[in-house]
Amino acid sequence: MAQLGKGKLNYRCPSCFLRDLDIDMFYNKETGIYSCIRCQYRGTEEDVLEKNEMIRFRYKAMHDRITKFDFD
């Protein structure tokens, strides 16, 4: 997805990403706050990175081939 502006790297919105939406966030240089252009989420860079890291557990085994199921 293209960035909305030049400068700092834009991140995915954690709130939208939980709902499987890939939405870029807008960075405000004056306040140092990232805000989503689709929902009401706002946060600092540390907050956004922390929440995006928590979401990564959903895709942890995305590239692994699962051949054994214990519930068979």
Residue, then its C-alpha position, 0 to 999 in steps of 0.5 A: m500500500a502506498q504511503l500517504g506522505k513523504g517522511k516517516l514510514n507509515y504503519r498499519c492501523p492495529s485496530c483495522f488490522l485486527r479486522d483484516l483490513d490493511i489501512d495505512m496510518f497518517y503521521n502528524k509531524e507536529t504532535g508525533i501521533y499516528s492516526c488511522i484514516r478509517c477508524q478512530y485509532r490514534g497512538t505514538e510510534e511505540d504504541v503502534l509497534e507494540k500493538n502490531e507485534m501483538i497481532r503477529f501471533r495470528y500469522k505465526a504459522m502462515h508459511d508452515r505446512i501442517t500435516k499432523f492434527d492431534f484431534d483425528 
